[in-house]
């Protein structure tokens, strides 16, 4: 929407907001079984594993993600001005906010009212319900929202960064702005999070500082950070706020509730505004980031002050853009290019994965475990060598030798992940 069209729309809406149906008029993307015909990366029972979707979205440039109140993962289809919902089996439904968008949807959080709040680098806040009803609330000063700058505050309001203000919006749609102190302005990458102290913390990227605002009073305190252009902000398990520097030297840092700052050099190619814009607290409570600069996702260990990199199975020209924890306990990652990858941090495990029999009619048991799953199936590749039946519990299977040879017993879950047990009968 052009600036002129936005101004006319905002005037018509006034400060109380306006509403329209946001559901797309184009056909909804269909569900597709498992992940294409099978997972692109099968779980092998050891370490982290990736599963990949190709969401049938209208656009192929995704941005901010969030775990919705309905248990699904939601993300912004940036090119199409739509909010997309993806279910555990890959079904996608999109809701348009194009009629109220003044720019690109690049930041999002879920409010206390269980609705989505979106910043679009323009002068309004967009709110979308899980059913697709859209409202736009003009920012009183006309200031524009910053990238990655939204979080639910301890006061029940959504806080967001603007170029020249830190602001809040109540569930009723009232926006209150607090100007940055003198010398701080034009804040493009204003990551926001709520700290363990209940205060709101934000990045001031243009002037290399972290800000703290007291929700009850709006009092702002700034903490300079030399040699760091801070972007995303995430609360860690250590109760400190962690931030990520868009600087030539790859740096991450933390700030304590009292304002003590520390930075740490890390490996990788993280010094670019194409990376670290969208970070989130993962299912393990630690900070996770999508790193578009080197095509990885990384986890911060807030105890050792180190990072661990994970490489999604990206297509050519695709880079990870944002992360969010799923209700399945896994980490979800969207991308610039259309892929959506799920990092299974606790994959299906089978014990043992090799069985040897010295004669027919011998029986041994294999056990399976997978967080969030309670039933599996098992199949023998050659029943003349060995058969498999359900064991004494849902998480065990009995393998019985039949004749000499080799075969595989494949244990599978309902979404296509599988582990093969090698069987030898001599």
C-alpha positions as CSV (number, residue, x, y, z in Angstrom):
1,X,0.0,0.0,0.0
2,X,1.4,3.4,-0.9
3,X,2.0,6.1,1.7
4,X,-0.9,8.1,0.3
5,X,-3.3,5.2,0.4
6,X,-2.2,4.4,4.0
7,X,-2.8,8.0,5.1
8,X,-6.3,7.9,3.7
9,X,-7.0,4.5,5.3
10,X,-5.6,5.6,8.6
11,X,-7.8,8.8,8.6
12,X,-10.9,6.7,8.0
13,X,-10.0,4.3,10.7
14,X,-9.1,6.9,13.3
15,X,-7.4,5.8,16.5
16,X,-10.0,3.1,17.4
17,X,-8.9,0.8,14.6
18,X,-10.7,-0.7,11.7
19,X,-11.7,-4.2,10.8
20,X,-12.1,-6.4,7.7
21,X,-12.0,-10.1,6.9
22,X,-8.4,-11.1,6.3
23,X,-8.9,-14.5,4.9
24,X,-7.4,-15.0,1.4
25,X,-9.6,-15.2,-1.6
26,X,-7.3,-17.6,-3.4
27,X,-7.7,-21.4,-2.7
28,X,-6.2,-22.5,0.6
29,X,-3.0,-24.6,0.3
30,X,-3.9,-28.3,0.7
31,X,-2.5,-30.6,3.3
32,X,0.0,-33.1,1.9
33,X,0.8,-36.4,3.5
34,X,4.0,-36.7,5.6
35,X,6.7,-34.5,4.0
36,X,6.4,-34.8,0.2
37,X,6.7,-38.6,-0.3
38,X,9.0,-39.0,2.7
39,X,11.1,-36.9,5.0
40,X,14.0,-35.3,3.1
41,X,16.1,-36.2,6.1
42,X,15.2,-39.4,7.9
43,X,15.7,-39.7,11.6
44,X,18.4,-42.1,12.3
45,X,18.1,-42.2,16.1
46,X,21.3,-40.3,16.8
47,X,21.5,-36.5,17.4
48,X,19.5,-33.7,15.9
49,X,17.6,-34.4,12.6
50,X,15.9,-32.2,10.1
51,X,12.5,-32.6,8.4
52,X,11.5,-30.2,5.6
53,X,8.2,-28.8,4.3
54,X,7.6,-26.8,1.1
55,X,4.6,-24.7,2.3
56,X,2.2,-23.9,-0.5
57,X,2.2,-20.2,0.2
58,X,1.5,-17.4,-2.2
59,X,4.9,-15.8,-1.7
60,X,8.3,-17.3,-1.1
61,X,9.8,-14.7,1.3
62,X,9.0,-15.6,4.9
63,X,9.9,-13.5,7.9
64,X,8.9,-13.5,11.6
65,X,7.5,-16.6,13.2
66,X,5.5,-17.4,16.4
67,X,3.9,-20.3,18.2
68,X,0.2,-19.5,18.0
69,X,-2.3,-19.9,20.8
70,X,-3.9,-22.8,18.8
71,X,-0.6,-24.9,19.1
72,X,0.3,-24.3,15.4
73,X,3.3,-22.4,14.1
74,X,2.5,-19.1,12.3
75,X,4.7,-17.1,10.1
76,X,4.5,-14.0,7.9
77,X,4.4,-14.5,4.1
78,X,6.1,-11.2,3.6
79,X,5.8,-10.7,-0.2
80,X,2.1,-11.5,-0.1
81,X,1.2,-9.5,3.0
82,X,-0.3,-12.6,4.6
83,X,-0.1,-14.4,7.9
84,X,0.3,-18.1,7.4
85,X,-0.6,-21.0,9.7
86,X,1.1,-24.4,9.2
87,X,0.0,-27.5,11.0
88,X,2.1,-30.5,12.1
89,X,1.2,-32.4,8.9
90,X,2.1,-29.4,6.6
91,X,-1.3,-28.0,5.9
92,X,-1.1,-24.3,5.2
93,X,-3.8,-21.6,5.5
94,X,-3.1,-17.9,4.8
95,X,-4.9,-14.8,6.0
96,X,-4.4,-11.6,4.2
97,X,-3.6,-8.2,5.8
98,X,-2.7,-6.6,2.5
99,X,-5.5,-4.0,2.7
100,X,-4.0,-2.5,5.8
101,X,-0.3,-3.1,5.2
102,X,1.8,0.1,4.8
103,X,5.0,-1.9,4.2
104,X,6.4,-5.4,4.7
105,X,5.4,-7.5,7.7
106,X,8.7,-8.1,9.4
107,X,7.9,-8.5,13.1
108,X,5.3,-10.3,15.1
109,X,4.4,-11.5,18.6
110,X,1.3,-13.0,20.3
111,X,-0.4,-10.8,22.8
112,X,-2.1,-11.5,26.1
113,X,-5.4,-11.6,24.2
114,X,-4.0,-14.5,22.2
115,X,-4.0,-12.5,19.0
116,X,-1.1,-11.8,16.6
117,X,0.5,-8.3,16.5
118,X,2.4,-7.4,13.4
119,X,4.8,-4.5,12.7
120,X,5.2,-3.7,9.0
121,X,7.9,-1.0,8.9
122,X,5.0,1.6,8.6
123,X,3.0,3.8,10.9
124,X,0.5,1.3,12.3
125,X,0.2,-1.9,14.2
126,X,-1.7,-4.7,12.6
127,X,-3.6,-7.2,14.7
128,X,-4.9,-10.6,13.4
129,X,-7.0,-13.2,15.1
130,X,-6.6,-17.0,14.6
131,X,-9.7,-16.8,12.4
132,X,-8.2,-14.1,10.2
133,X,-10.0,-10.9,11.4
134,X,-7.7,-8.0,10.8
135,X,-7.5,-4.6,12.6
136,X,-5.0,-1.8,12.0
137,X,-4.1,0.8,14.7
138,X,-2.4,3.9,13.5
139,X,0.7,5.0,15.6
140,X,-0.1,8.5,17.0
141,X,3.2,10.1,16.2
142,X,3.3,8.6,12.7
143,X,6.7,7.0,13.5
144,X,7.5,3.7,11.7
145,X,8.1,0.3,13.4
146,X,11.5,-1.3,13.5
147,X,12.5,-4.7,12.3
148,X,12.1,-7.6,14.8
149,X,10.8,-5.2,17.4
150,X,7.8,-6.8,19.3
151,X,7.3,-8.7,22.5
152,X,4.6,-9.3,25.1
153,X,5.4,-7.2,28.2
154,X,5.0,-8.2,31.9
155,X,2.2,-5.7,32.0
156,X,0.0,-7.6,29.5
157,X,0.7,-5.1,26.7
158,X,2.6,-5.7,23.5
159,X,5.8,-3.5,23.3
160,X,7.4,-2.6,20.1
161,X,10.3,-0.5,18.8
162,X,9.9,2.4,16.4
163,X,12.6,4.4,14.7
164,X,12.4,7.1,17.4
165,X,10.2,5.6,20.2
166,X,9.7,2.5,22.3
167,X,5.9,2.0,22.5
168,X,3.2,-0.2,23.8
169,X,-0.3,-1.2,22.5
170,X,-3.0,-2.5,24.9
171,X,-5.4,-5.3,24.1
172,X,-8.0,-2.5,23.5
173,X,-5.8,-1.0,20.8
174,X,-4.5,2.1,22.7
175,X,-0.9,3.0,21.7
176,X,1.4,4.9,24.0
177,X,4.9,6.0,22.8
178,X,8.0,6.9,24.8
179,X,10.7,8.9,22.9
180,X,14.3,7.6,23.1
181,X,16.6,9.8,25.2
182,X,18.5,12.5,23.3
183,X,21.2,11.1,21.0
184,X,19.3,7.9,20.2
185,X,17.2,7.8,17.0
186,X,16.6,6.1,13.7
187,X,16.4,2.6,15.3
188,X,16.1,0.2,12.3
189,X,16.8,-3.1,14.1
190,X,15.0,-2.7,17.4
191,X,14.8,-6.2,18.9
192,X,12.5,-6.3,22.0
193,X,12.1,-8.8,24.8
194,X,10.9,-9.0,28.4
195,X,13.6,-9.6,30.9
196,X,13.7,-11.7,34.0
197,X,13.3,-8.5,36.0
198,X,9.9,-7.8,34.3
199,X,11.3,-4.8,32.4
200,X,11.2,-4.4,28.6
201,X,14.6,-4.5,26.9
202,X,15.3,-3.3,23.4
203,X,18.1,-2.9,20.9
204,X,19.1,0.5,19.6
205,X,21.0,-0.6,16.6
206,X,21.8,2.8,15.0
207,X,23.6,4.0,18.1
208,X,25.1,0.8,19.5
209,X,23.1,0.5,22.7
210,X,20.6,-1.6,24.7
211,X,17.7,0.2,26.3
212,X,15.6,-0.8,29.3
213,X,12.2,0.6,29.9
214,X,10.1,0.2,33.1
215,X,6.6,-0.8,31.9
216,X,4.7,0.9,34.8
217,X,6.4,4.3,34.2
218,X,8.0,4.4,30.8
219,X,11.3,5.3,32.3
220,X,14.1,4.5,29.8
221,X,17.8,3.7,30.6
222,X,20.3,3.3,27.9
223,X,23.5,1.1,28.1
224,X,26.1,1.7,25.4
225,X,27.8,-1.3,23.7
226,X,31.0,-0.4,21.8
227,X,31.8,-2.3,18.6
228,X,28.3,-3.9,18.5
229,X,25.2,-3.1,16.4
230,X,22.7,-5.0,18.4
231,X,19.7,-6.6,16.7
232,X,17.5,-9.4,18.1
233,X,17.0,-9.7,21.9
234,X,16.2,-13.0,23.7
235,X,15.9,-13.9,27.3
236,X,18.2,-16.9,28.2
237,X,18.0,-19.6,30.8
238,X,20.6,-17.7,32.8
239,X,18.0,-14.9,33.3
240,X,20.1,-12.5,31.3
241,X,19.0,-10.9,28.0
242,X,21.1,-12.0,25.1
243,X,21.7,-9.9,21.9
244,X,23.3,-10.4,18.6
245,X,25.7,-8.0,16.9
246,X,25.4,-7.0,13.2
247,X,29.1,-6.2,13.1
248,X,32.1,-7.2,11.1
249,X,33.5,-9.3,14.0
250,X,30.9,-12.0,14.8
251,X,29.8,-11.2,18.4
252,X,27.0,-12.2,20.8
253,X,26.5,-10.6,24.1
254,X,24.4,-10.5,27.2
255,X,23.2,-7.9,29.6
256,X,22.3,-8.6,33.2
257,X,19.1,-7.1,34.9
258,X,21.4,-4.5,36.5
259,X,22.8,-3.5,33.2
260,X,26.3,-5.2,33.1
261,X,27.2,-5.9,29.5
262,X,29.5,-8.7,28.2
263,X,30.3,-9.7,24.6
264,X,31.7,-12.9,23.2
265,X,33.4,-13.7,19.9
266,X,31.9,-16.5,18.0
267,X,32.6,-18.4,14.8
268,X,30.5,-18.2,11.6
269,X,29.4,-15.4,9.3
270,X,27.0,-13.6,11.5
271,X,28.0,-10.0,10.8
272,X,25.3,-8.9,8.4
273,X,21.9,-7.4,8.4
274,X,20.8,-10.6,6.4
275,X,21.3,-12.6,9.6
276,X,20.3,-12.5,13.3
277,X,17.3,-10.3,12.7
278,X,14.9,-13.0,13.9
279,X,15.9,-14.9,17.0
280,X,13.7,-16.6,19.6
281,X,13.8,-18.5,22.9
282,X,13.8,-22.1,21.8
283,X,11.9,-25.1,23.3
284,X,14.9,-25.6,25.6
285,X,14.7,-22.0,26.9
286,X,17.9,-21.0,25.3
287,X,18.3,-18.4,22.5
288,X,18.2,-19.7,18.9
289,X,18.9,-17.7,15.7
290,X,18.5,-18.1,12.0
291,X,21.8,-17.1,10.4
292,X,21.2,-16.1,6.8
293,X,24.8,-15.1,6.3
294,X,26.1,-18.7,6.4
295,X,22.9,-20.7,5.9
296,X,22.7,-22.1,9.5
297,X,20.7,-22.1,12.6
298,X,22.6,-21.7,15.9
299,X,21.8,-22.2,19.6
300,X,23.4,-20.2,22.4
301,X,24.6,-22.1,25.5
302,X,24.1,-19.4,28.1
303,X,26.3,-21.3,30.6
304,X,29.4,-21.8,28.5
305,X,28.9,-18.7,26.3
306,X,29.3,-20.7,23.1
307,X,27.1,-21.5,20.1
308,X,26.3,-24.7,18.3
309,X,25.5,-24.6,14.6
310,X,22.9,-26.7,12.8
311,X,22.6,-26.7,9.0
312,X,19.2,-27.1,7.5
313,X,18.8,-29.0,4.1
314,X,18.3,-25.8,2.2
315,X,17.6,-25.6,-1.5
316,X,19.8,-23.5,-3.9
317,X,19.5,-19.8,-3.1
318,X,17.5,-20.4,0.1
319,X,18.6,-19.0,3.4
320,X,17.0,-19.4,6.9
321,X,15.2,-16.3,8.1
322,X,13.4,-16.8,11.4
323,X,12.9,-19.4,14.1
324,X,10.1,-20.3,16.6
325,X,9.5,-23.1,19.1
326,X,6.8,-25.6,18.1
327,X,4.3,-27.2,20.5
328,X,5.9,-30.5,19.4
329,X,9.1,-29.5,21.3
330,X,11.0,-28.9,18.1
331,X,12.5,-25.8,16.5
332,X,10.7,-24.5,13.4
333,X,12.7,-22.4,10.8
334,X,11.3,-20.5,7.9
335,X,13.3,-19.1,5.0
336,X,13.8,-16.7,2.2
337,X,13.1,-19.0,-0.7
338,X,10.1,-20.9,0.5
339,X,11.4,-23.9,2.5
340,X,10.3,-24.5,6.1
341,X,12.5,-26.8,8.1
342,X,11.9,-28.5,11.5
343,X,14.9,-29.3,13.7
344,X,14.0,-32.4,15.7
345,X,16.1,-32.0,18.8
346,X,14.9,-35.2,20.4
347,X,14.5,-37.6,17.5
348,X,13.0,-41.1,17.5
349,X,15.5,-43.5,19.0
350,X,15.5,-47.3,18.8
351,X,17.6,-49.7,20.9
352,X,19.4,-51.8,19.8
353,X,19.8,-51.0,16.1
354,X,21.6,-54.4,15.4
355,X,20.4,-57.9,16.2
356,X,22.2,-61.2,15.7
357,X,20.6,-64.7,16.0
358,X,22.5,-68.0,16.1
359,X,19.4,-70.1,15.1
360,X,15.8,-69.9,14.1
361,X,12.9,-69.4,16.6
362,X,14.9,-67.1,18.9
363,X,13.3,-63.9,20.1
364,X,14.8,-60.5,21.0
365,X,13.2,-57.2,21.9
366,X,13.8,-53.7,20.6
367,X,12.6,-50.5,22.4
368,X,11.6,-47.2,20.8
369,X,11.2,-43.7,22.3
370,X,10.2,-40.4,20.8
371,X,8.9,-37.3,22.7
372,X,5.3,-36.6,22.0
373,X,4.6,-40.0,20.4
374,X,3.1,-43.1,22.0
375,X,2.6,-45.5,19.1
376,X,4.8,-46.9,16.3
377,X,4.7,-49.6,13.6
378,X,7.3,-52.2,12.6
379,X,7.8,-54.1,9.4
380,X,10.3,-56.8,8.3
381,X,12.0,-56.5,4.9
382,X,12.1,-60.3,4.7
383,X,9.8,-62.5,6.9
384,X,11.7,-65.6,5.8
385,X,14.6,-64.3,7.9
386,X,12.8,-62.6,10.8
387,X,9.4,-61.5,11.8
388,X,8.3,-58.6,14.1
389,X,5.3,-58.3,16.4
390,X,4.2,-55.8,19.1
391,X,6.0,-56.4,22.4
392,X,4.7,-56.2,25.9
393,X,4.3,-52.4,25.7
394,X,3.6,-49.9,22.9
395,X,7.2,-48.9,22.9
396,X,8.7,-52.3,22.3
397,X,8.7,-54.9,19.5
398,X,9.6,-58.6,19.5
399,X,11.8,-59.8,16.7
400,X,11.8,-63.6,16.0
401,X,14.4,-65.3,13.8
402,X,13.0,-67.6,11.1
403,X,15.8,-68.6,8.7
404,X,19.4,-67.8,7.8
405,X,20.1,-64.5,6.1
406,X,19.9,-60.7,6.6
407,X,17.0,-58.3,6.8
408,X,15.9,-55.0,8.2
409,X,13.2,-54.3,10.8
410,X,11.9,-50.8,10.1
411,X,10.3,-48.9,13.0
412,X,8.1,-46.0,11.9
413,X,6.1,-43.2,13.4
414,X,2.9,-41.6,12.0
415,X,4.7,-38.8,10.1
416,X,7.2,-40.8,8.2
417,X,10.2,-40.9,10.4
418,X,11.9,-44.3,10.6
419,X,14.8,-46.2,12.0
420,X,16.1,-49.5,10.6
421,X,17.3,-52.3,12.8
422,X,19.7,-54.6,11.0
423,X,19.1,-58.3,11.6
424,X,21.4,-61.2,10.9
425,X,20.5,-64.9,11.4
426,X,23.4,-67.4,11.1
